[in-house]
Amino acid sequence: MPKKRVNGVFLEILPTTKKYSAWEEFYLHTKSEKNDATYTNKLNTLKQEYLEMINDEPFINKLKEIAQKEIEIIQHHCIINPHLIVGLFNQYRNGESTSYVIVRAPFYSTKQDRREIRVYMKKLSDYNGKTIEDLKKDTDFMDEAKRLVKKAMMEEMENIIILNTIRKLPQHLKLENNQGY
């Protein structure tokens, strides 16, 4: 698995609160021309059979179980092999700018849209005139950044375990025959 990869296979086909599942997208985007009754009837029959298969609750539950396992695999991979990206976050207040050093790393977070985790370090000015490039080469800084990123990842993973005991993954939408365009 490449260091930066934070996408799964089954994770990408399941629905979220912001997108349909891959099978719902497929189903909704199949359409037929009204002038060809033979193939339209066959298409409708096939779509009905497809609906019966994808609306099978044990099937959906198994996909969710696999997707949850993918999340855990991805997270453990990221914590073992963190790919650190050091950058700046500029904050503007009262016409003045303050630059903060942030460290990002690819990570599958269930509470953020971004597939990364961020750790805010100190103000850039607190690093005695060092630049971002200097900090990237500073082994003490990078070791501390790695430690803090891993700590944030572990906290996120612990939070997910707690959350998954009190809530279910989003339920998929039940489709009705002939929906689509």
N, C-alpha and C positions, 0 to 999 in steps of 0.2 A: 504494500500500500504506500503510495507516495506520501511524503511528509505532510503536504498541504491538503490531502484529500479528507474532506469531512462530509461527503455524501455517501449514503448507503445505496442499496439496490431497492429493497422493499420500502425503505423510508421514503423514497422518491415516488412510489406508486400509490401510497396511502393518502387519503384526504387530510387536509389540515383545516383550520378555521378560515384560511385565506385562499384555498384552492381545492378544486375537485380532485378526486383520485384519478389515476391514469386510466382506469377502466371506465369511470364516469365520463372523462374527456373523450375517450374512444367512442363510447356509446352515443354521447350527445352530438358528436360530429359525423355520425353516419346518417346519410340522407338518401332518399330515392327520388327519382323523377316520377311524377304522377302519371306520365303517359305510358308507363311500362308495367302493367298490372302483374304480369307473371313474375318478374323479378322483384317488384315491390312486395308482393305477397310472401315470396321466399325470404326476402330481407327482413320483413316483420316477424316471420316465424323464427329466423335465426336470432334476431334481437331478443325475442321473448325467451328463447332457450338460454341466451347469454345472461339475461337478467336473473333467471332462476339460479344460474350457477354463481353469479357474483353476489347475489343477495343471501347466500347461504351463510348463516351466522358462524358455524364452526370454521368455515373457510376464512372469513374475515378475521375471526379471533386468532387463527393461526398466523395470518399475515401480520397482525399487530404484535403477536409474540415474537415473530422473527424480526420485525422492525425494532422492537425494544432491545433485542439482543444485538442488532446492528449498532444502535446508539451506544451500548456498553462497549462493544468492540472498538468503535471509532474513538470514544473517549479514552479508553485505556491506551490505544495506539498513540493518541495525541499527548497523553501525560508521559508516556515512555520516551517519545521522540518529539519534544516541543520544538517548533520552528518559530523562533522569536523574531519579531519585527519591531524595531525601535523607531519611534517617531515623536513628533511634537503635537501637542494640542494647544492652540492659542485661544486664550480667553480674553475677551474685551469687556472692560468695565470702566465707566466714567471716562471714556476716551483713551484709556491706557490698555496696553496689551501685556499679558503675562503668558509666558510659554512654559507648559508643563511637559515633562518627559512621560511618554506612555509606552508600554510594551504590549504588543498584541501577539496572539498565537492562534492558529487555526484550532477550532474546538467545536464540537456539536453541543450547542446550548439549547435546551428546550424552552428557555424563558426569553430568548432574544431572537430577532429575525436574522441577525448576523451570525454567521457560522465561525465565530471567533470569540476569544475571551480577551478582555483588556484589563491591564493593571496600570493604575496611575502611580507614577513614582513621585519625584519631587519637582520643584520648579527647576528649570534649566539653570537659572542663576545660582541655585544652591550647589552646583557642581563645579564651583571655582573656575569659571571661564571655559570649561570644556564644551566642545561642540557635540552634536549627536554622533558624528563620525568618531570622535575621541571616545565617547562612551561605548560605542559598538566594539571598539578595540580593547577596552578596559575589562580585563578578565574578572576583577572583583565586582564591577557593576553588572556584567553579564551573568555571573553566578548568582548574584542577589536577584536579578530580574527573573532568572530561570526558577529560582526557589519560590518567588512570589507568584509567578504564573502557575506553577504546579500546585501551590497551595490554593489558589483561586479555582483551579480545575477540580481539585479534590473536594472543595466546599460545594461546588456546583453538582458534582456527582452525588454527594451525600444528600443534598437538597432534592435531587431527582428521586432517589430511593424513598425518601419520606413522602414526596408528592404522589408518587405512583401507588402508594398504599392507600391514599385517600381519594384519588380520582382516576377515572379511566381515560384512555386515549380517546380522541374525538370519534364519535360514531360516524360511519359513512352514511351518505345520503341514499335513501331508497329511491331508485329510479322507476318510473312507470313506463310501460311500453309506448313506443312511438314518440317519446320525447326527443327533442333534438331539432336540428334545422337543416 
